[in-house]
């Protein structure tokens, strides 16, 4: 037996999960790709590219054709320093896009990136299958009840502060353990509210310094203790391009490296701008760490 095979025999099995929503399910028996569709004029990388409804719908369909397992549609930028828009504006950006994608691909698994319960309610009534909340329900006290009512999964993400303030001198006694305990509390609150299935996201770049971000990436496997799928949102973030003296536009290679590290630590979902590159990373990692049936 060669060295790689011997090492694989000693690796823990990839723990599978199943996400369910009315009329559909998604088995996380291998890492999946969540493609970002920002219907905003000011997101840090693709802001303004897909904020026209028709172009956003076509972009969503293209992401599915590229092999995305989930489309994450958002109408409110959460980049550092972003300011709030009202509910009407947020819904006007995404409502027709959700409907347009599902009209063409009724089997699509659509997540909606929002921290507002009213937007979540409208999105789920329109056929979305999951809610991705950067605040884990802390910014809107009605969010957990809405998600539970619709019997869909929810992504619980850690954020210190708000998008307007989160990068103002973030501090942790121990980034891994502080974030772990915060997410553990949110997971318990979600289950107590009646949400059966959650995913956890450590929130790279959301109230974290460069050092915090890389400590969390290095220790990502710690979060398997939460007994929930781990989502990694690393794509083209400043923790990558600032470290390389680049820009979001030049950060694909660094993103791919970061995705490989996240996969090595057991990430179940990669939230990405670049579907094909992420799928290639997953495919190559599977050769390094083949999962036994």
RAJO-V353153 format. One record per pair of residues at least 24 apart in sequence whose C-alpha atoms are under 8 Angstrom apart, sorted by the first residue. I is the first residue (numbers start at 1). J is the second residue. D is the distance in Angstrom with one decimal. If there is no record, write none. Layout:
I_J_D ; I_J_D
This chain:
4_288_7.7 ; 8_288_8.0 ; 8_289_6.2 ; 8_290_7.4 ; 11_289_8.0 ; 13_291_6.6 ; 13_292_7.2 ; 14_266_6.9 ; 14_291_6.6 ; 17_228_7.8 ; 17_229_6.8 ; 19_153_6.6 ; 19_197_6.7 ; 20_152_6.5 ; 20_153_7.0 ; 20_197_7.9 ; 21_129_5.6 ; 21_130_7.6 ; 21_151_6.3 ; 21_152_4.8 ; 21_153_7.1 ; 22_129_7.6 ; 22_151_7.2 ; 22_152_7.4 ; 24_107_7.6 ; 28_268_6.7 ; 30_268_6.8 ; 31_263_7.6 ; 31_267_6.8 ; 31_268_4.5 ; 31_269_5.4 ; 31_270_7.4 ; 31_282_6.8 ; 32_68_7.8 ; 32_69_6.1 ; 32_268_6.2 ; 32_269_4.7 ; 32_270_6.4 ; 33_67_7.9 ; 33_68_5.3 ; 33_69_5.3 ; 33_70_6.4 ; 33_269_5.7 ; 33_270_5.1 ; 33_271_6.2 ; 33_272_7.1 ; 33_275_7.0 ; 33_278_7.2 ; 33_279_7.1 ; 34_68_6.0 ; 34_69_6.0 ; 34_70_4.5 ; 34_71_5.7 ; 34_72_6.4 ; 34_269_6.6 ; 34_270_5.9 ; 34_271_4.6 ; 34_272_6.1 ; 35_63_6.7 ; 35_68_5.9 ; 35_69_7.7 ; 35_70_6.1 ; 35_71_4.9 ; 35_72_5.9 ; 35_271_5.8 ; 35_272_5.1 ; 35_273_5.9 ; 35_274_7.4 ; 35_275_6.4 ; 36_71_6.2 ; 36_72_5.1 ; 36_73_6.5 ; 36_271_6.7 ; 36_272_5.8 ; 36_273_5.4 ; 37_71_6.7 ; 37_72_5.8 ; 37_73_4.9 ; 37_74_6.5 ; 37_273_7.9 ; 38_73_6.0 ; 38_74_5.1 ; 38_75_6.3 ; 38_77_7.8 ; 39_73_7.1 ; 39_74_5.9 ; 39_75_5.0 ; 39_76_7.9 ; 39_93_5.9 ; 39_94_6.5 ; 40_74_7.5 ; 40_75_5.4 ; 40_76_6.4 ; 40_77_6.4 ; 40_93_7.2 ; 42_77_6.4 ; 43_77_5.2 ; 43_78_7.2 ; 43_79_6.2 ; 44_79_6.0 ; 44_248_7.7 ; 45_236_7.5 ; 45_248_6.0 ; 45_249_7.2 ; 51_93_6.9 ; 53_93_7.2 ; 53_94_7.9 ; 53_96_6.8 ; 53_97_6.0 ; 54_97_7.7 ; 56_97_6.5 ; 57_97_5.3 ; 57_98_7.8 ; 57_100_5.9 ; 57_101_5.6 ; 58_101_7.9 ; 60_101_6.6 ; 61_101_6.4 ; 61_105_7.7 ; 63_275_6.9 ; 64_108_7.9 ; 66_275_6.4 ; 66_276_6.3 ; 67_275_6.9 ; 67_276_7.4 ; 67_279_7.7 ; 68_275_6.2 ; 69_108_8.0 ; 69_109_6.9 ; 70_108_7.2 ; 70_109_5.1 ; 70_110_5.7 ; 70_111_6.7 ; 71_108_7.8 ; 71_109_6.5 ; 71_110_5.0 ; 71_111_5.9 ; 72_110_6.1 ; 72_111_4.5 ; 72_112_5.4 ; 72_113_6.2 ; 72_132_7.8 ; 73_98_7.6 ; 73_110_7.3 ; 73_111_6.2 ; 73_112_4.9 ; 73_113_5.8 ; 74_112_5.9 ; 74_113_4.7 ; 74_114_6.6 ; 75_113_7.6 ; 75_114_7.7 ; 76_114_7.2 ; 78_163_5.6 ; 79_163_6.3 ; 80_163_5.1 ; 80_164_6.1 ; 80_165_7.4 ; 80_166_6.8 ; 80_167_6.6 ; 80_206_7.6 ; 81_163_5.6 ; 81_164_4.1 ; 81_165_6.6 ; 81_166_7.9 ; 82_163_5.6 ; 82_164_5.4 ; 83_163_7.4 ; 83_164_6.1 ; 87_116_7.9 ; 87_118_7.6 ; 87_119_7.0 ; 90_119_7.7 ; 91_119_6.5 ; 95_122_8.0 ; 95_123_7.0 ; 95_126_7.8 ; 98_123_7.5 ; 98_126_7.2 ; 98_127_7.7 ; 98_128_7.2 ; 99_126_6.6 ; 99_127_7.7 ; 102_127_7.5 ; 115_139_6.5 ; 115_140_6.7 ; 115_143_7.4 ; 116_140_5.9 ; 116_143_6.6 ; 117_142_5.7 ; 117_143_4.4 ; 117_146_6.4 ; 120_146_7.2 ; 120_147_7.5 ; 121_146_6.2 ; 121_147_7.8 ; 124_150_7.1 ; 129_153_7.4 ; 130_154_5.7 ; 130_155_7.8 ; 131_155_6.3 ; 132_156_6.9 ; 132_157_7.9 ; 133_157_6.5 ; 134_158_6.8 ; 134_159_6.7 ; 134_203_7.7 ; 135_159_6.2 ; 136_186_6.6 ; 144_190_6.3 ; 144_193_6.3 ; 144_195_7.4 ; 145_193_6.3 ; 145_194_7.6 ; 147_195_6.8 ; 148_193_6.7 ; 148_194_5.2 ; 148_195_4.7 ; 148_196_7.8 ; 149_194_8.0 ; 151_195_6.7 ; 151_196_7.5 ; 152_195_7.3 ; 152_196_7.9 ; 152_197_7.2 ; 153_195_7.0 ; 153_196_7.1 ; 153_197_4.8 ; 153_198_5.3 ; 153_199_7.5 ; 154_195_7.7 ; 154_197_6.7 ; 154_198_4.9 ; 154_199_6.3 ; 155_198_5.7 ; 155_199_4.6 ; 155_200_5.8 ; 155_201_7.0 ; 156_183_7.3 ; 156_186_7.2 ; 156_187_7.4 ; 156_198_6.8 ; 156_199_6.0 ; 156_200_4.9 ; 156_201_6.1 ; 157_183_7.5 ; 157_200_5.9 ; 157_201_4.5 ; 157_202_5.8 ; 157_203_5.5 ; 158_182_7.3 ; 158_183_6.5 ; 158_201_6.4 ; 158_202_5.2 ; 158_203_5.0 ; 158_206_7.4 ; 159_202_7.9 ; 159_203_6.0 ; 159_206_5.0 ; 159_207_5.8 ; 160_206_6.4 ; 160_207_4.6 ; 160_208_7.6 ; 161_207_6.5 ; 162_207_8.0 ; 163_206_7.3 ; 166_206_6.1 ; 166_207_4.2 ; 166_208_7.6 ; 167_206_7.2 ; 167_207_5.1 ; 167_208_6.7 ; 167_209_7.5 ; 168_207_7.7 ; 169_209_7.8 ; 170_207_5.4 ; 170_208_5.6 ; 170_209_6.5 ; 171_208_7.6 ; 175_212_5.9 ; 175_215_7.1 ; 175_216_6.8 ; 176_215_7.0 ; 176_216_5.7 ; 176_219_6.8 ; 176_222_7.8 ; 180_223_6.6 ; 184_226_6.3 ; 187_226_7.8 ; 197_228_7.8 ; 198_228_6.3 ; 198_229_7.4 ; 199_228_5.5 ; 199_229_4.9 ; 199_230_5.8 ; 199_231_6.6 ; 200_228_6.5 ; 200_229_6.3 ; 200_230_5.1 ; 200_231_5.9 ; 201_230_6.0 ; 201_231_5.0 ; 201_232_6.1 ; 201_233_7.4 ; 202_231_8.0 ; 202_232_7.4 ; 203_232_7.9 ; 203_233_7.0 ; 204_232_7.8 ; 204_233_6.4 ; 204_234_6.5 ; 205_237_7.2 ; 205_238_7.4 ; 205_239_7.0 ; 210_239_5.7 ; 213_239_6.9 ; 217_261_7.5 ; 217_262_6.6 ; 218_261_7.8 ; 218_265_7.9 ; 219_265_7.8 ; 220_262_7.1 ; 220_265_5.9 ; 220_266_7.8 ; 220_267_7.9 ; 221_265_4.9 ; 221_266_6.2 ; 229_267_7.3 ; 229_268_5.7 ; 229_269_7.6 ; 230_266_7.6 ; 230_267_5.1 ; 230_268_5.3 ; 230_269_6.5 ; 231_267_6.0 ; 231_268_5.9 ; 231_269_4.6 ; 231_270_5.9 ; 231_271_7.0 ; 232_259_7.9 ; 232_262_6.9 ; 232_267_6.5 ; 232_268_8.0 ; 232_269_6.3 ; 232_270_5.1 ; 232_271_6.1 ; 233_270_6.3 ; 233_271_4.9 ; 233_272_6.9 ; 234_258_7.0 ; 234_259_7.2 ; 234_270_7.9 ; 234_271_7.1 ; 234_272_7.4 ; 235_271_6.9 ; 235_272_5.1 ; 235_273_6.3 ; 236_273_7.8 ; 256_281_6.8 ; 260_285_7.0
